[in-house]
């Protein structure tokens, strides 16, 4: 296990949750509401090139370190300025309840 310096939490992120409102026709419009502002560390992990609909797609993954939270849920995202990170999963890296590491994919807003 690697050690981590909490002083490396230098990125200010917004934790966002999806909210759905009826569109009046049986569907729903998805909106995003801020759950919290937090300090974190964003570490690029990988880049992959895929082909989708006859075009090339770049997939960037990141690990986002943050202090432990109990309110994460599938479907949430983190934002920083114009960047959006979809949270795909998370783990407690040393099982001490101090930190979370979220595996995220950077997506188009």
Secondary structure, DSSP 8 states (H G I E B T S, - for coil): -----GGG--EEEEEEEEEEEE-SSS-EEEEEEEEEEEEEEEEEEEEEEEEETTEEEEEEEEEEEEE--S---TT-EEEETTEEEEEEEEE-TTSSSSEEEEEEEEE--
